[in-house]
Every structure is written in structure tokens, then in C-alpha cells.
Amino acid sequence: MRLKKSLSQVFLTNRSYLEKIFRAIDVKDKIVVEGGPGSGRMTEYLLSAKKLFCVELDERMCILLKEKFNNKPNIAIIQEDILNFDISTLGEKAVFYSNIPYSISKKIVEYLIAQRRCLSCAYILCQKEFAAKLTAKPGDDGYGFLACSLQYYADVRKLLDVPRVVFSPPPNVDSTLVELVFKADGLLPIEDEARLIRLFARAFTHQRKQIGTIFPHEAASGAFVAAGIDHKTRPGEISLAQYIALLKIIK
């Protein structure tokens, strides 16, 4: 079957790495959503789930999946764009897994954040450089708006590197399996969450400047001192906890 470039179809075909991924994730007896299962190679391993929802946009792949798993009572094949799939309709918290198309990596992360109340955790196989941005800590090169925004909502960690040669067709980059374990709501009121995201956006738009230059009024008021932040520090050197502390002070 000819793969569709428009859907960035790249499939993990190496049995050894499929097994490594399965051993690294926890789906047994859980409600699981697989985004973009393609021809269903990983799907075979996810069948240990209590119920598995395979959400696939490509009609040809949906037909193949239905034929392949027609005798499995715990699987549902749904033809839909994963970005439009409402996980809340499943009735209980789910685990998400996807070998995500590199071209929509950021949109997938935004989707998962939006769906977080319906998820216990998510496992995404993504471009290695993108994974580094998700897991970055203060002072790391990739630490920025995306890392802070995601890490406010989830504990993020790298599980496994996956080389490009085990995919078909082989992409130009290596991949990394990342785990997102979503935190309970209530760290900040909802209105303050929106303010925090705006704070990140303002800070990281001027990432090379000192934080006191970006926020001169706050620096003059002593807010940075109260939050334990040196006003000469750059945005990429400030921890999530310090940003939250700053937000509470500058109300």
C-alpha cells in the first residue's frame, strides 16, 4: 500500500523496538486511545488494554485494521482526525499512545493538554529534538515556552530513544518515546493559568534578554527579589516554580 506523504505516514516496523516500547509503557487493563495506528503493528501490543480505541484518519488503513482485528472484541476502529477526537466521550480516564507525525507534534501536545482531564497519562513517540524541548530543564538549550507550558500540566520524562533505521520509510531524524503523566488540577485558579501562559509567552518571546529588561515595572517593584529571581537572569534560566511564584506576586 502506497503511503500518503500528506499524512506524514512513517511506520515503526522493527519487532525488537515495538517490544521495547511495549515494555516501557503501561496499558494493561486500561482504556487506551491510539492516535494514528496506521497498519496496526503497535496495535497488536496494545490489545492488552481493557478497551482500545484506534483513531485513524486514512480510510484505507481503517479497512486494513478492521480486517486484521475483526475477531478482537476489545478494539474499536474510528475513522477520524485524532485532533478532533473527544476523549471525554469514553466515560473514564484513558491512556494515550501515538507515533505522532512530526509535522503536527506541537498540535498533538496542545491537544493532549486540552484533553488532560480525560487522561491519566500519554506516551508519544516523536522527533528526538522535539522530545528534548518537552523534557528540557532551566539552563538547557531547548528550555522555553513549550517546556514550561507542558510541564505545568504534566510530569514529563524521556523513556527510550528509537533510531531512524527501524522505521519505514526511514525519516531523516531519530525519535524518542516520551511519557506525560498529567497532574491534578488546582495548582492555580483557571484564570491564573491563562495569565501564567501569557507570562511564559512574554518572557520567551525575548529569550536572550534579561528578565528585568523584559519586565521593567516588575523589576522596579521588587517582584523578582520576592520570587527569588535575579533580574539579570534570562528567561531560559528560570524554573517553573519561580515563574509561578512571580505570577502570584504580580497580581
C-alpha positions in Angstrom: 0.0 0.0 0.0 1.4 3.4 -1.0 1.9 5.7 2.0 0.5 9.2 2.0 3.0 11.9 2.3 0.2 14.4 3.1 -0.3 12.4 6.4 3.4 12.1 7.1 3.0 8.3 7.3 6.1 6.7 8.8 5.6 3.4 10.5 7.7 1.6 13.1 8.3 -1.9 11.7 11.1 -3.3 13.9 9.8 -6.0 16.2 12.5 -5.6 18.7 11.7 -1.9 19.2 8.0 -2.5 19.2 8.6 -4.8 22.1 10.9 -2.3 23.9 8.2 0.4 23.6 5.5 -2.0 24.9 7.7 -2.9 27.9 8.2 0.8 28.7 4.5 1.8 28.8 1.6 0.8 31.0 -1.6 -0.1 29.1 -2.7 -3.4 30.6 -6.4 -3.4 31.6 -6.7 0.3 30.9 -8.8 2.3 28.5 -6.4 3.2 25.7 -6.6 5.6 22.7 -4.1 5.0 19.9 -3.7 8.0 17.6 -2.8 7.1 14.0 -2.3 3.4 14.3 -1.6 3.0 10.6 -1.2 -0.7 9.7 -1.6 -1.8 13.3 1.9 -3.0 14.2 1.9 -1.4 17.6 -1.8 -2.0 17.9 -1.1 -5.7 18.3 0.7 -5.0 21.6 -1.9 -2.5 22.8 -4.5 -5.2 22.8 -3.7 -6.0 26.4 -5.8 -2.9 27.1 -9.3 -3.3 28.6 -10.6 -1.3 25.7 -8.6 0.0 22.7 -9.8 2.9 20.6 -7.8 3.2 17.3 -8.4 6.7 15.8 -7.1 6.7 12.2 -7.7 9.3 9.5 -6.7 7.2 6.5 -9.8 5.2 5.3 -7.5 2.6 3.7 -5.8 1.9 7.0 -9.1 1.7 8.8 -10.3 -1.0 6.4 -7.0 -2.9 6.9 -7.3 -2.6 10.7 -10.9 -3.8 10.7 -9.9 -6.9 8.7 -6.8 -7.5 10.8 -8.6 -7.3 14.2 -12.1 -8.3 13.3 -12.1 -11.1 15.9 -10.9 -8.9 18.8 -13.9 -7.8 21.0 -12.0 -5.1 22.9 -11.0 -2.9 19.9 -12.8 -0.1 18.1 -11.6 1.4 14.8 -12.6 5.0 14.4 -12.0 6.9 11.2 -11.3 10.5 12.4 -8.6 13.0 12.7 -7.1 12.4 16.2 -7.0 16.2 16.8 -10.8 16.2 16.6 -11.4 13.1 18.8 -13.1 13.9 22.1 -11.6 11.6 24.7 -14.2 12.7 27.3 -16.9 10.7 25.4 -15.2 7.4 26.6 -16.5 7.9 30.1 -13.4 7.3 32.1 -9.8 8.4 32.1 -7.7 6.9 29.3 -4.1 6.3 28.3 -3.0 7.9 25.1 -0.3 6.4 22.7 0.8 7.7 19.3 3.8 7.6 17.0 3.0 11.2 16.1 3.6 12.8 12.7 6.5 15.2 13.1 4.6 17.9 11.2 1.9 18.1 13.9 4.0 17.4 17.0 3.1 20.8 18.6 -0.6 20.4 17.8 -0.6 17.0 19.4 0.9 18.4 22.6 -1.7 21.2 22.6 -4.4 18.6 22.0 -3.2 16.5 25.0 -3.1 19.5 27.3 -6.7 20.3 26.2 -7.8 16.7 26.9 -5.8 16.3 30.1 -8.8 15.9 32.4 -9.7 12.8 30.4 -6.2 11.3 30.5 -4.1 9.6 33.2 -1.0 9.7 31.0 0.2 9.8 27.4 3.0 8.2 25.5 4.2 9.9 22.4 6.9 8.8 20.0 8.2 12.0 18.5 11.3 13.6 16.9 14.3 13.4 19.2 14.9 17.1 19.1 11.2 17.9 19.9 11.3 15.4 22.8 14.4 17.3 24.1 12.3 20.5 24.1 9.4 18.8 26.1 11.8 17.4 28.7 14.1 20.4 29.0 15.0 22.0 32.3 16.2 25.5 33.2 19.5 26.2 31.5 19.0 23.6 28.8 19.2 24.8 25.2 15.6 23.6 24.4 14.0 25.1 27.6 11.3 27.5 26.6 7.6 28.2 26.2 6.7 24.7 25.2 8.6 23.0 28.1 7.1 25.4 30.7 3.6 25.2 29.4 3.6 21.4 29.2 5.4 20.8 32.5 2.9 23.0 34.3 0.2 20.4 33.4 2.3 17.1 33.4 5.4 15.4 34.7 7.4 14.7 31.5 10.2 12.2 31.1 12.1 10.5 28.4 11.7 6.7 28.2 13.5 5.4 25.1 15.4 6.6 22.1 14.4 5.0 18.8 16.8 5.1 15.8 15.5 6.2 12.4 16.6 3.0 10.7 13.8 1.0 12.4 11.0 3.0 10.6 9.6 2.5 7.1 10.3 4.7 5.2 13.2 5.9 7.4 12.8 9.5 8.4 15.8 11.9 8.4 15.9 12.1 12.2 15.8 9.8 15.3 12.9 9.5 17.6 12.3 9.4 21.4 9.5 7.9 23.4 8.2 10.4 26.0 5.8 9.9 28.9 3.4 12.6 30.1 1.8 12.0 33.5 -0.9 14.6 34.0 -1.1 16.4 37.3 -4.3 17.0 39.3 -5.9 20.3 38.6 -5.8 23.1 41.2 -2.2 24.3 41.2 -3.6 27.7 40.2 -7.1 29.0 39.6 -8.1 28.7 35.9 -7.9 32.5 35.4 -4.3 32.4 36.7 -3.4 29.5 34.4 -4.2 31.8 31.5 -2.1 34.5 33.0 0.8 32.1 33.5 0.7 31.1 29.9 0.8 34.7 28.8 3.7 35.3 31.2 5.6 32.4 29.5 4.8 33.9 26.1 6.1 37.3 27.0 9.2 36.1 28.6 10.2 33.6 25.9 9.5 36.0 23.1 12.6 37.8 24.3 14.6 34.8 25.4 18.0 36.4 25.0 17.2 39.4 27.1 17.5 39.7 30.9 14.2 39.1 32.7 14.3 42.6 34.3 14.6 44.2 30.9 11.5 42.3 29.7 9.5 43.2 32.8 10.9 46.6 33.9 7.9 47.5 36.0 8.0 44.2 38.0 11.8 44.6 38.4 11.3 48.1 39.8 8.6 46.9 42.2 10.9 44.3 43.8 8.7 41.4 42.5 11.7 39.4 41.2 13.5 39.7 44.5 10.4 38.4 46.3 10.2 35.5 43.9 13.8 34.6 44.3 14.8 35.6 40.8 17.8 37.7 39.9 16.6 40.4 37.5 19.7 39.8 35.3 18.6 36.2 34.8 17.4 35.2 31.3 14.0 33.5 30.8 15.6 30.2 30.0 17.3 30.0 33.4 14.1 30.5 35.5 12.3 27.4 36.8 8.6 26.7 36.5 8.2 27.1 40.3 9.9 30.6 40.1 7.5 31.7 37.3 4.5 30.6 39.4 5.9 32.4 42.4 6.4 35.5 40.3 2.8 35.3 39.0 1.4 35.2 42.5 3.4 38.3 43.4 2.5 40.5 40.4 -1.3 40.0 40.8 
